[in-house]
Amino acid sequence: MTTTSRSTASSTAPAAKRAARKPPASARRLVILVATRKGAWIFHGDGRRRAWQADGPHFLGHTITHVQLDPRDGHTLLAAARTGHLGPTIFRSTNMGRTWKEARQPPAFANTSTTLPARSVDHTFWLTPGHASERDTWYAGTSPQGLFRSEDGGATWAPLPSVNEDARFREWMGTVQDGTPDGPKLHSIIVDPRDASHLFFAMSGGGVHESHDAGSSWSTLIQGMEVIEGFDASNVSFHDPHCMRLCPARPDRLYQQNHHGIYRLDRPGDTWLRIGRKMPKRVGDIGFPMVVHPTDPDTAWVFPMDGTTVWPRTSPGGRPAVYATRNAGRTWQRLDEGLPQEQAWWTAKRQAMTADAEPVPALYLGTTSGELWLGRDEGTRWSTIARHLPEIYAVEVAALA
């Protein structure tokens, strides 16, 4: 691996503490799944994260918005694609990408309502495996906003009418010209690891929503979330969550990166707390990705972008950095050792940063300029795994037995 810029001493973790967190030897193999504007790549690595081998491109020339590994079997992959001749579809591989098969019935709106305008799926944006107890269940979020479920491993998909054909949701979704680049999106589909019937999702725009009956009915979770000044915060359609995550180590805690700040929600409460106000004023708390620690519910990471005036959507000042909280948002620490220190005008999209689940997690970051970065020691030391890829849309990482 190589590094594209000089290192800095920005990390404030004491040397002794960092040494104590050194990961033990691991026999597990890691895979990084990278979705880009022009195809997908799979990077195979060892447990120490020292050597990576690229497998790809897969689907060269197709827009791939998300690639996910099924954690229930460890070898099935789903890829959300938009192809020039096939349109929006989903591909499935049962052998880690050696061969792929297109879904027999990709997500498509039923359009059964006689009063609501008909819609068509532009692209599938988000893929989430179902609960561990539901072997072949998957969820998909689309643009324009729609929620779909597969119960046969991704071969066929059925729309959830409780969302797609509900008049309230259609009002909250707004129109396809709502200003979101590449169209409005349903994303951040979350399945509670304790309960297969407990679901969450977010819409950009259209708020955060929760179900306790496997998606038959929904309630909103927007209390405490802010909107553009002058707009009515009680109107769900004005809320624009960018990314929402549930803490694996404390499933009653949610974090959110929003169009209007960074938030935390602790259940059974229903009011989001804006924890991004503790971020440096010159940086702000606007961005797209949100990543949570696999075992420490007080630790989370964000990647801020310039959200001022005309929303440049680049790193503030051309100096990219990840910011970490280790106390649930009371304070934030800048992590930029190894990242460019100037003239780096890129950002990371909402699915393009993640963490592995090794004893001491590493972070993985994909940029709009096509670089794939590795942040060792919980993001304190950065180096590149790959350069010159197409614009990166999503990054996922998984461990193989």
N, C-alpha and C positions, 0 to 999 in steps of 0.2 A: 504494500500500500504506500501511497505517497501523500504528501501534504502540500496544499497549494499556497500556503502563506506561513509567515513566521509565527512562532508561538508567543503567547502572552502569559503573564503570571496572574491572571484575573481570578483564578480559583482561590477561595479563602479557606478551603478545608485544610486543617493542619496535616502535616506530613504523616504524623503517627496515625491519625484517623484514617487517612487514605490507605496507608500500608495495611492497616487492620482489615480493610475491606477487599484486599486482593482476592480474586476468585480462586477457588481450588481447581485442580485439574479436572477436566470434564471430558468424558468419552462421547458425549452426545454430539451429533452433527446439527448444524444450524442451516436454515435456508432463509434467504431474503427474497420476498416476492415483490417485484417492482412493476407497476403499471404505468405506462407512458402514453403520450399522444400518438406514438407510432409503433406500438407493440409492447410486449412484456418480456421481462428477463427474470431468471431464477439464479440467484447466487448461492452456491454451496460452500459452506465453511466448516471449520473444525470448532470444537467447543471453546478453544482459546481465542477465536476470532482473529487469527494471525494470517490465514491464507484463504482466499476466496476464488472460486472458479465460476465463470459466467456461463450460463446456459441460456442461449437466446441469440437473436430475438425470436420470440414466438409471435405469430400473427403480425409480421412486419407490415407496417403501413396502416393497420387498423388502430382505432382509438380504443385503448384498454383503460377503463376507469378504475377497476378494482380486481385484485386477484387474492383469493383466500384459500388457505389449507383447512380441510376438515379436521379439527382436533380429535374427533371421535374415532377416526381410523388411521390418521397420520399419513395418508398417501393420496387422498382425493383432493383435487384442485377445482375451483370454479373461477372463471374469468368473465367479467362483464365487458362486452365488446360492442363497438359500433363500427360496422363495416360498410364500405361504399356500395356493395351489391346486395348485402343481406339486411342492412339497416341494424337496429338494435337487437342484440341477441346475447345468449350466455353459452359459453363452452365449458365442457366438463372433461377432466382427465382423471383416470383412476390409477395412473402409474407415474405420478410426479412430473407430468408434462411431456412424456415421450410421445403420447398420442392424445388427440383431443376429439371430442364429439359434440356437435351442436345440440342444444336443447331442442326437444321435439316441439315444445310449446313455450317459447320465451314469454316474459312478462308482457301483457297487453291488456289495455283497459276493456272492460266488458261493455261499457256504455249502455247499460240497461235502463237508465233513467229517461223518462219522457219529458222531464223539465230542465235537466242540466245539460249544458253543451257537451257534445262528444269530444273526446281527447284521444291523442295517440302518443305512445311512448317515444320520446326522442332518444333516450339512452338510459340504461340501468346504471345507477351511480354507486350503490352501496350493497354489499353482500354480508350477511351475518349467519353463521351456523346456528342451528337451533339448540335447544337444551340437550345436555348429555343423555337424558333419558329418551329423547326423540331422535333416533338414529339418523333418519333420512330427511329431517326437517331443515329447511333454510328459509331465510327472509331476504327480500330485496327491496330497495328503495330506488325510485326512478325520478327522472326529470321529463315532463312536469311531475309534480309531487304525486306519488302513488306508492302503495304498500302491497307487496305480493308475498305469497308463501308457496313453497314447494314441499311436498311430502314424499317425494321419490328421488331425493338426492340431487335435485336440480334439473331433472329431465323435463318436467312439466311444471308450470307456474299458474297459480290461481290468484286473482285479485281479491283483496279484502274489501268488501262493499262497505263495511263500517267506516272506512276512511275514504275510499275512492269515489263512492256514490252518495256520500252524505252531504247534504246541502250546507251544513255549518262548515265542514272542512273545506268544501269548494270555495266558500266565501273567504276563509282564512288563507287559502292558498293564493288568492289574487289571480293575476293573469300571467301568461307566459312572457309578457313584456314587463316584468316587475323590476328589471334592472340588474338581476343577478347574472354575472357573466356565464355563458353557456346554459342559461336557463335555471329556473328555481328547482330545488332539490329536496327530496325526502332522504334523510341520512341518520346516522347515529342510532341505528336500530340495536337495541340492547335487550338481551334475555337474562333475567335474574337467575344466577346459578343455583339458587335455592328453590325456584318455582318456575316451571315451564310456562305457566299461565301469566306470569308477571312480565310485561313488556313495556319498553319505552321507545319513543322515536322523536326526532326533531325535524323541523322543516325550515328551510331558508327560502322565503319567509313563511311564517305561520306557527311559530312557537314550539313548545315541548309538550308531549302528550304521554299518558300512562294508561295501561290496561291491566286489570286483575283477572280477566276472563279470556285470555288467549286472543284478544283482539276483537271480541264481540262488541265491547263498548269501551269508551275512552273518556278520560278527564284531562283537563289542561293543567300544566305546571308552569305558570308564567309569573307568579307572585314574586316581586322583588327584582325582576328583570327590567332593564331600562330600554327606552326606545329613543328615536331621534327627537330632539327638543322640539316641542310644539305639537307632537303627536300624542294620541291617547294611549297610555300604557295598558288600559283595560281592553283594548282592541287586539285580539290575538294576531290578526294579520300583520300588525306592525312589528312583531317580534322576529328577530333574525338570529337564532342560534347558529354558530358555525360548526361546533363540534362538541359532543357530550360524551363523557366516559363514566363508567361505574367502577368503583374500587374493588378489585377482586378480594382484597383482605378485609374489606368492610363494605358489603354490598348495600348498606343503607346510606352510603355516601356517594354523591355524584359531583363531578366537576364539569364545568362548561366554559368553553371559549366562545364568546358571543360577539356580534357586531358592535356591542356596547359593553365590552369589558370581560373580565374573568370572574366566574362565580363558583360557589360551592353550595350544595344543598345536603343537609343532614336530616334523614327521616327519623321519626315520623313527621318532622316539620315539613311545611309546604312553601317556604319562602326562601328564595335564592339570596345568598349573601355575596355582594360584590367584593371579592378579595383582591382584585387587580388594582385597587387604589393605592396599594403599597408599592407598586412598580414605579421605577424612576419616571419623573414627569416628562423628561425629554424623550423617553421611549414609549410610554403609554401602555395600555393593556389591551390593544386591539391586535388580533391575529386570526389564524385559521386553526392550526392543530392544537389538540390538548392530549397529553399523555399522562397516565397515572402509573405509579410504582406497583409492581406485581404483589408485593408483600407489605409495604408501608403505606397506609392510607393517608398519612400526612405529607407524603412526597408526590409532587406533580411537576410537569414541565410544560412550558409553552414556547412558541417561537413568534415573537412580536413582529409586526410589520407596520409600515407607515400608513396610518389611516386618516391622515389629515386632509383637509381641503378636498381635492379631487381624487383622493384615495389612490396614491401611486402604487400601493400594494407591492412595495419593495422593502428591503431591510432598512430600518431607520438610519439615515445618514450614510447608507451604503456600508454599514458595519454590522453584519449579521451576528446574532448571538441567541443561544437558548437561555431561558431564565427558569430557575428551579426554586420551588418552595419546599422546605422540609418541616414546616410547622403549619400546614393546612392553609397557607396564604397570609400569615401574619408578616412574613418577610420574604424577599426574593433575592436570589443570587445570580449574577451574570456569569455564564459559562461560555467562554469564547476562545479558549486556548487551542490553537491550531486553525481556527477559522480566519478568513481574510479580515484584515484590519482596516481596509479602505477600498473604495471603488468596487464593491460587490453588490450589485443592484438586483438581487434576486430575493425570492421568498419561498415559503413552503405551503403547499395546499393542505386542506383540512385532514386528508388521509395520509399525508406524506411524512409523518413522523411517528415513530413507535418505539417500544422498548421490548427487549427480550425478557425471559423469566429465569435467567441464570442467577446464581447466588448473589453476585453483584451485577445488576443489570447494566447493559449497554444500551445507548440510544442509536436510532437509525433515522437519517434525515435525507429526504429527496428534494431537490430544488427545481425551480422553474427553469433553470439553466442547464438541467440534465446532469447534475452531480449527485452521487450517492455518498453520504458521509456516515462515518461511524464515530460515536461518542463514547469512548471507554470510561470506565469508573463512574458510571451514572452521569455521563455527559461532561466530565471535566476535561477530557483530552480528545480532540477531534482530528481525524485524518480521513482521506478519501478512499473509498473502495472502488469507485468507477467515476469516470468523467465522460463528457461528450455524448451522453444518452439523450434521447428526445426529452422534451418537457415531462417531468415526473408528476403523475397524478396521485399515486398511492404507493405506500411502502408497508409491507407486513413482514413479520419475522416469526419463525416457529422452530422448535427443536424436534429432531427426529431421533427415535430410539436407536 
